[in-house]
Amino acid sequence: MVQLIVGNKGKGKTKHLLEKVNAQVQETSGNIVYLDKSAKHMYELNNKVRLIDLSQYCVTSADEFTGFVSGIISQDHDLQQMYLDNFLTLANLEDAGSDISPVVEKLEKMGETFGIDFVLSVGRNEADLPESLKSKVIVSL
């Protein structure tokens, strides 16, 4: 399952994402991974959440990003949830005209196959999302 937290830059998406991940630590029996573009939020996360700073790795395209996520999944059979902060930056989809649907669909397939829930913070308004993704929005700021 893929869920989206959407809104323009500076609206508080990361705050909602951090609250959600820290609340889920108590309810989730499996492992949780938090992907970000830096280690800035390390001290705001529960110590049971694995923070991965994607800027430390050479990920330069959407395909490389999905490959990176697949690698994480392949190494952790107890992985239950992944939180992706600044999704557009992580997946190299920052251009306003970029269609994020193919990457979200790949994440959806990975989630179904391996039983992983994804929560993404997306720096776009809900109105700017493709129709196919609007049903996945859980918070719109």
C-alpha positions in Angstrom: 0.0 0.0 0.0 1.2 3.5 -0.8 -0.1 6.6 1.0 0.7 10.2 0.2 1.2 13.3 2.4 1.0 16.2 -0.1 1.4 19.9 -0.1 3.8 22.6 -1.3 7.2 23.2 0.3 7.1 24.5 3.9 3.5 23.3 4.7 4.6 20.8 7.3 4.6 17.4 5.5 7.8 16.3 7.2 6.2 17.0 10.7 3.2 14.8 9.8 5.5 12.1 8.4 7.7 12.1 11.6 4.6 11.9 13.8 3.2 9.0 11.8 6.5 7.0 11.8 7.1 7.5 15.5 3.5 6.5 16.3 3.8 3.3 14.2 6.9 2.1 16.1 4.7 1.1 19.0 2.2 -0.8 16.8 4.4 -2.4 14.2 6.2 -5.7 14.9 8.4 -5.5 11.8 11.2 -3.2 10.8 10.7 0.4 9.7 12.9 2.4 7.3 12.9 6.2 6.9 14.6 7.5 3.7 15.6 11.1 3.6 17.8 13.4 1.6 19.9 14.1 4.7 20.4 12.9 8.3 18.9 16.1 9.6 15.9 14.4 11.3 18.0 11.6 13.0 17.2 12.8 16.5 13.5 13.3 15.8 13.1 9.6 14.9 12.6 6.8 17.4 15.8 4.8 17.7 14.0 1.7 16.4 13.6 3.3 13.0 16.4 2.9 10.5 17.3 6.2 8.9 18.9 6.1 5.5 20.4 9.3 4.1 20.1 8.8 0.4 22.5 11.7 -0.4 25.3 9.3 0.7 24.5 7.0 -2.3 24.9 7.7 -6.0 21.2 7.7 -7.0 20.7 9.9 -10.0 17.4 8.8 -11.7 14.0 7.4 -10.9 15.0 3.9 -12.1 18.1 4.0 -9.8 15.9 5.1 -6.9 13.4 2.1 -7.4 16.5 -0.2 -7.7 17.8 1.2 -4.4 14.5 0.6 -2.7 14.4 -2.9 -4.1 17.9 -3.5 -2.6 16.7 -2.4 0.8 13.7 -4.7 0.6 15.8 -7.6 -0.5 18.1 -7.3 2.5 15.4 -7.0 5.2 12.8 -9.8 5.3 11.2 -8.2 8.4 10.7 -4.9 6.7 7.1 -3.8 7.2 7.0 0.0 6.5 9.0 2.6 4.5 8.7 6.3 4.9 10.0 8.5 2.1 10.5 12.1 3.0 11.0 14.6 0.1 9.9 11.9 -2.3 10.3 14.1 -5.4 14.0 14.8 -4.5 14.8 11.2 -3.6 13.3 9.8 -6.8 14.7 12.6 -9.0 11.3 13.8 -10.0 11.6 17.4 -8.9 10.6 18.9 -12.3 7.1 20.4 -12.1 6.0 18.4 -15.2 7.4 15.1 -14.0 4.9 12.3 -13.9 5.3 10.5 -10.6 2.7 7.8 -11.3 5.2 5.2 -12.8 7.4 5.3 -9.7 4.5 5.2 -7.3 3.0 2.3 -9.2 6.3 0.4 -8.9 6.4 1.1 -5.2 2.8 -0.2 -5.0 3.7 -3.4 -6.7 6.7 -3.9 -4.4 4.5 -3.2 -1.4 1.9 -5.8 -2.6 4.6 -8.4 -3.4 6.5 -8.1 -0.1 3.9 -6.8 2.3 5.4 -3.4 2.8 3.5 -0.1 3.4 5.0 3.0 1.9 4.2 6.6 3.1 5.5 9.3 0.9 5.7 13.1 1.5 5.2 14.7 -1.9 5.9 18.4 -2.5 2.9 19.0 -4.7 -0.7 20.2 -4.2 -3.3 17.5 -4.3 -4.9 19.2 -7.4 -1.6 18.8 -9.3 -1.5 15.1 -8.8 -2.7 12.6 -11.5 -6.2 11.3 -10.9 -4.9 7.8 -10.3 -3.0 9.0 -7.2 -5.6 11.2 -5.5 -7.2 8.2 -3.7 -3.8 7.5 -2.0 -3.7 10.9 -0.3 -4.0 10.7 3.5 -3.0 14.3 4.3 -3.3 17.3 2.1 -1.7 20.5 3.3 
